[in-house]
Amino acid sequence: MSAAAPSSSSSSSSSSSLFAVYIVYHADGRKVRDQVLPGGRRGFTLQELQALVGGYIAITHIANDMIVVYNEEGQLMGLPHNEFASKAVGFTLCGTVLLCPEFMVQ
């Protein structure tokens, strides 16, 4: 995809209504749902993911193009069990967990 000069055509305006949703599950039960709109950043950096989960990340594909990002050493570090995220993905997760489309992880 190369950069193109702005067009006066409105045919591309329908693509601007597309968005991606990501969900952050905190171990205390809080759930944060957000949207990332096109034209802005489309994903998370490694540093942002590590800061979010509090350490080294692990990524597991769970459905179609959806992934879960979590702390690779969460259980070893004694992070609290994330009951809601564990139920959502079907295996034990500890600490803060990110659920998002695969393309959002760069």
Sequence and secondary structure as in RCSB ss.txt:
>XXXX:A:sequence
MSAAAPSSSSSSSSSSSLFAVYIVYHADGRKVRDQVLPGGRRGFTLQELQALVGGYIAITHIANDMIVVYNEEGQ
LMGLPHNEFASKAVGFTLCGTVLLCPEFMVQ
>XXXX:A:secstr
       S SGGGGGGG  EEEEEE TTS EEEEEE TTS  SB HHHHHHHHTSSEEEEEEETTEEEEEETTTT
TTT  B HHHHHHHTS  BS EEEEEGGGB 
